[in-house]
Amino acid sequence: MTARPIRVGILGANPDRGWAARAHVPAIQALPEFELAAVATTREDSAQAARERFGARHAFTDVHSLVRHPDVDLVVVTVQVATHVDLVTAALDAGKHVYCEWPLTTTADEAAELVAAAQGVRTAVGLQARYAPAVGTARAMIADGRIGTVQSATVYSARSKGNALDVPAWTAYTYDQRGAAGLVEVLGGHTIDLVRHILGPIRELSARTAVRVTDHRVAETGEPIDVTAPDHFVATAELESGALVSIHLHDSEAAMPRTRIEIAGTEGNLALMSVPEADPWADQLQIGRIRLHESRPGTREWLPVQLADDNGLPISAANVARLYQSFAADLRDGTAVTPDFQAAREVHELLATATQFCGTMGSP
């Protein structure tokens, strides 16, 4: 007998914009393992619009009504980070499985609290960069000894977010460090998780951050934004294996947003490189398409590595859908492969340790 689909309720399902509409809804709609049962927003009109647009059965403005509804098995949290703890806690108290977007919380201590609260409930966190086909293939090649012993790696990822001086009001909070949704938390967290996933545990991590672009304005009003969230992150890491990793992330790319990761081994090298997208917003490590190349001793060129077929989904939804598939398999088989709240806690703790002595240095 065919198993019943996992019934999903999304908190923060704005019908017009946002990550739920761009990534989660297309992923859920494409996967037979899931069914979109309910959506919730803060306003009745937008909740009903989301229900109609996304094909959900139920629409709510009250969080507790959604998380307690018998038609919801899995609660997905896709709202501002500062509200994650309250919404996740409500879902856990209702005994529901939870998929929360990354960052999980605003602090490592809050992440630890959610790990404790989630005992006995299955959780997932939106660290989807590890599900890019190039990432999985690179990880397998390293595990198989294809490039020998990894000696070092370099990660460079540049977004053009900082060059948009006039920004929509609904994104202005990401320039406030207290919102925990800036470059360090979002791209830094995805990068650290990716390094750990491909290369293994991190023994030490230290970083410097800076705010280099300060003259952002709210597009609708012209109101200046007090920018406190760093737009540059430079870090060095030592892995448990002894390999060294350098990481350079920034938001001020003027011409070509891109990601490039090079991994040097004793018997060869790997390079993961982003594919330029028409939408610069998609040129992020956790979102965009990534190519994989290798170089071998005796050659002076990068050779392409064949990857698994694309799942055909929009760029924003592709890796998210793969994470959903992994979580469905965990729920079905009793495995624990998908990054969960404990994985998120570990990334939060690494970021907190690496940046504990950082201020908002370097402002022009």
C-alpha positions in Angstrom: 0.0 0.0 0.0 1.3 3.5 -0.9 2.3 5.6 2.2 0.2 8.7 2.8 2.1 11.9 1.9 3.6 14.0 4.7 1.2 16.8 5.2 3.0 20.2 5.5 2.0 23.4 7.1 4.1 26.5 6.2 4.4 29.4 8.6 5.4 32.5 6.7 3.8 31.6 3.3 3.7 35.1 1.8 1.9 34.7 -1.6 3.9 37.5 -3.2 7.5 37.2 -2.1 9.9 35.5 0.2 11.7 32.2 0.5 8.6 30.0 1.0 7.2 31.1 -2.3 10.5 30.8 -4.2 11.8 27.5 -2.7 9.6 25.6 -0.3 6.3 25.6 -2.2 7.8 24.5 -5.6 9.7 21.8 -3.8 6.7 20.5 -1.9 4.5 20.6 -5.0 7.1 18.6 -7.0 7.5 15.8 -4.5 5.0 12.9 -4.2 6.2 12.3 -0.6 4.6 15.6 0.5 1.3 17.5 0.4 0.8 21.2 1.2 -2.0 21.1 3.7 -1.9 24.5 5.3 -0.4 28.0 5.1 -0.2 30.8 7.6 0.6 34.5 7.4 -0.2 37.4 9.8 -3.1 38.8 7.7 -6.3 37.1 6.7 -6.2 38.5 3.1 -2.6 37.2 2.5 -3.3 33.9 4.1 -6.3 33.3 1.9 -4.3 34.5 -1.2 -1.5 32.0 -0.3 -4.0 29.2 0.1 -5.5 29.9 -3.3 -2.2 30.5 -5.1 -0.4 27.5 -3.6 -3.3 25.0 -3.5 -3.3 24.4 0.3 -6.5 23.1 2.0 -6.3 25.5 5.0 -5.3 29.0 5.7 -4.6 30.6 9.1 -3.5 33.8 10.8 -3.0 32.1 14.1 0.1 30.0 14.5 -1.3 27.7 17.1 -4.3 26.8 14.9 -1.9 25.6 12.2 0.5 23.7 14.4 -2.3 21.9 16.3 -4.4 21.1 13.2 -4.8 17.3 12.7 -4.1 17.7 8.9 -0.6 18.9 9.6 2.3 16.4 10.2 5.3 18.7 9.5 5.5 22.4 10.3 7.9 24.5 8.1 9.1 27.8 9.6 10.1 30.4 7.0 9.9 33.7 8.8 12.3 36.2 10.2 15.0 34.6 12.4 14.1 36.5 15.6 10.7 34.8 15.6 11.9 31.3 15.0 12.2 30.2 18.7 8.6 31.0 19.5 7.1 29.4 16.4 9.3 26.3 16.5 8.5 25.9 20.2 4.8 26.0 19.5 5.2 23.3 16.8 7.3 21.1 19.1 4.7 21.5 21.9 2.1 20.3 19.5 4.2 17.2 18.8 4.8 18.0 15.2 8.0 17.4 13.1 9.7 20.7 12.3 11.7 22.0 9.3 13.1 25.4 10.2 15.0 27.7 7.9 18.6 28.6 8.5 19.6 30.4 10.6 17.8 28.4 13.2 18.0 31.1 15.9 19.7 34.4 16.7 22.2 32.9 19.2 23.9 29.6 19.9 22.3 29.4 23.3 18.8 29.6 21.7 19.8 26.8 19.4 20.8 24.7 22.3 17.4 25.3 23.9 15.6 24.2 20.8 17.8 21.0 20.6 16.7 20.2 24.2 13.0 21.0 23.4 13.0 18.8 20.3 13.8 15.5 22.0 11.5 12.8 20.6 10.5 14.9 17.6 12.2 14.8 14.2 13.7 18.1 13.0 15.4 19.5 9.9 17.1 22.8 9.3 17.5 24.5 5.9 21.2 23.9 5.3 20.6 22.8 1.7 23.9 23.7 0.2 25.2 20.2 1.0 22.5 18.8 -1.4 23.9 20.3 -4.6 24.9 17.4 -6.9 28.5 18.9 -7.2 28.8 18.9 -3.4 27.7 15.3 -2.9 30.0 14.1 -5.8 33.0 16.0 -4.4 32.4 14.5 -0.9 32.2 11.0 -2.4 35.4 11.5 -4.5 37.3 12.6 -1.4 36.0 9.7 0.7 37.1 7.3 -2.1 40.6 8.8 -2.1 40.4 10.3 -5.6 42.6 13.3 -4.7 44.6 11.6 -1.9 44.8 13.3 1.5 43.3 16.7 1.6 45.9 19.3 2.5 44.0 22.6 2.3 41.0 24.3 0.8 40.0 27.8 -0.2 36.4 29.1 -0.3 35.4 32.4 -2.0 31.8 33.5 -2.3 30.7 37.0 -3.3 27.1 38.3 -3.4 26.0 41.6 -5.0 23.5 42.4 -2.2 25.7 45.2 -0.8 25.6 47.1 -4.1 21.8 47.6 -3.9 21.8 50.9 -2.0 18.0 51.2 -2.2 16.5 48.1 -0.7 12.9 47.0 -0.2 11.5 47.7 3.2 10.8 44.0 3.9 14.5 43.2 3.6 15.8 46.2 5.6 16.1 44.1 8.8 18.8 42.0 7.3 21.2 45.0 7.6 20.7 45.1 11.4 23.0 42.7 13.1 20.4 41.9 15.8 18.2 40.4 13.1 20.8 37.5 12.6 20.1 37.4 8.9 23.1 39.1 7.4 26.1 37.8 5.5 27.8 36.2 8.5 24.8 34.2 9.7 23.3 33.2 6.4 26.2 32.7 3.9 28.7 32.1 6.7 26.5 29.4 8.2 25.9 27.7 4.9 29.6 27.8 4.1 30.7 26.4 7.4 28.2 23.6 7.1 29.4 22.9 3.5 33.1 22.7 4.7 32.2 20.3 7.4 30.1 18.2 5.1 32.7 17.8 2.4 36.0 17.9 4.5 35.1 16.8 8.0 34.9 18.4 11.5 36.4 21.8 12.2 38.8 21.9 15.1 39.4 25.7 15.2 37.8 28.6 13.5 38.7 32.3 13.7 37.3 35.2 11.8 37.3 39.0 11.1 34.3 40.9 10.0 33.7 44.4 8.6 31.0 46.7 7.4 32.2 48.3 4.2 29.0 49.7 2.7 26.9 51.9 5.1 24.7 54.1 2.9 21.7 51.8 2.3 18.2 53.3 2.2 14.7 52.0 2.3 13.5 52.1 -1.3 9.9 53.1 -0.6 10.7 56.0 1.7 14.3 57.0 1.2 14.9 56.5 5.0 18.6 55.7 5.7 19.3 52.3 7.3 21.6 52.1 10.2 23.8 49.2 8.9 25.4 47.1 11.7 25.4 43.7 10.0 28.9 42.9 8.6 29.2 42.6 4.8 32.6 41.0 4.9 33.7 37.8 6.6 37.3 36.4 6.4 38.1 33.3 8.3 40.7 30.6 8.7 39.9 27.1 9.9 41.9 24.0 11.0 40.1 20.7 10.4 40.3 17.7 12.7 42.4 16.1 9.8 44.9 18.9 10.1 44.0 20.5 6.8 43.7 24.2 6.6 40.8 26.2 5.1 40.6 29.9 4.2 37.2 31.5 3.7 36.4 34.9 2.2 32.8 36.0 1.9 31.5 39.4 1.0 28.4 41.3 -0.2 30.1 44.0 -2.3 30.7 42.3 -5.6 30.2 44.9 -8.4 30.5 42.8 -11.5 30.2 39.0 -11.1 28.6 37.4 -8.0 30.2 34.0 -7.8 31.4 31.1 -5.7 34.6 29.1 -6.1 35.9 26.4 -3.8 39.3 24.7 -4.4 40.4 21.6 -2.5 44.0 20.6 -2.7 45.0 16.9 -2.2 48.2 14.9 -2.4 47.0 13.3 -5.6 44.9 16.0 -7.3 42.6 18.9 -6.8 38.9 19.6 -7.0 37.2 22.9 -7.9 33.5 23.7 -7.3 32.4 26.7 -9.4 29.1 28.5 -9.6 27.3 28.9 -12.9 26.4 32.5 -13.7 22.7 33.1 -13.3 20.5 35.8 -14.9 19.2 36.6 -11.4 22.2 37.7 -9.3 20.3 36.8 -6.2 20.6 33.2 -7.2 24.4 33.3 -7.4 24.8 32.2 -3.8 26.5 29.1 -2.6 23.4 27.5 -1.2 21.1 28.4 -4.1 22.8 28.5 -7.5 24.0 25.7 -9.7 27.6 24.5 -9.1 30.0 22.8 -11.5 32.7 20.4 -10.4 36.1 20.0 -12.0 39.2 18.0 -11.1 42.9 18.3 -11.9 45.3 15.3 -11.9 49.1 15.1 -11.6 50.8 15.8 -15.0 48.0 17.9 -16.3 47.6 21.7 -16.4 43.9 22.0 -16.9 40.6 21.5 -15.0 38.6 18.5 -16.3 34.8 18.6 -15.8 33.3 15.9 -13.6 30.0 14.4 -14.7 27.2 15.1 -12.2 23.8 13.6 -11.6 20.9 14.9 -13.7 19.2 18.1 -12.6 15.8 17.6 -10.9 14.4 20.3 -13.3 13.1 22.6 -10.5 13.7 26.3 -10.4 17.1 27.2 -9.0 15.9 28.4 -5.6 13.9 25.1 -5.1 16.3 22.5 -6.4 18.5 21.9 -3.4 15.6 22.5 -1.0 13.7 19.7 -2.7 16.6 17.4 -2.3 16.7 18.2 1.5 13.0 17.5 1.7 13.5 14.1 0.0 16.3 13.3 2.5 14.0 14.2 5.4 11.1 12.1 4.0 13.5 9.1 3.8 14.6 9.8 7.4 11.0 9.8 8.6 10.2 6.7 6.6 13.3 4.6 7.5 14.1 5.9 10.9 17.5 7.2 9.7 19.1 10.5 10.7 20.9 11.8 7.6 19.3 15.2 7.1 20.9 18.2 9.0 18.8 18.7 12.1 18.7 21.1 15.0 21.9 19.6 16.5 23.7 20.2 13.3 22.4 23.8 13.3 23.5 24.2 16.9 27.1 23.2 16.0 27.3 25.7 13.2 25.9 28.4 15.4 28.5 27.6 18.1 31.3 27.7 15.5 30.2 31.1 14.2 29.8 32.4 17.7 33.3 31.3 18.7 34.9 32.6 15.5 33.3 36.0 15.7 33.3 36.6 19.5 36.0 39.3 19.4 34.7 40.9 16.1 33.2 44.3 16.1 31.9 46.2 13.1 35.4 47.2 12.1 36.5 48.6 8.8 33.6 51.0 8.0 34.7 53.7 5.5 
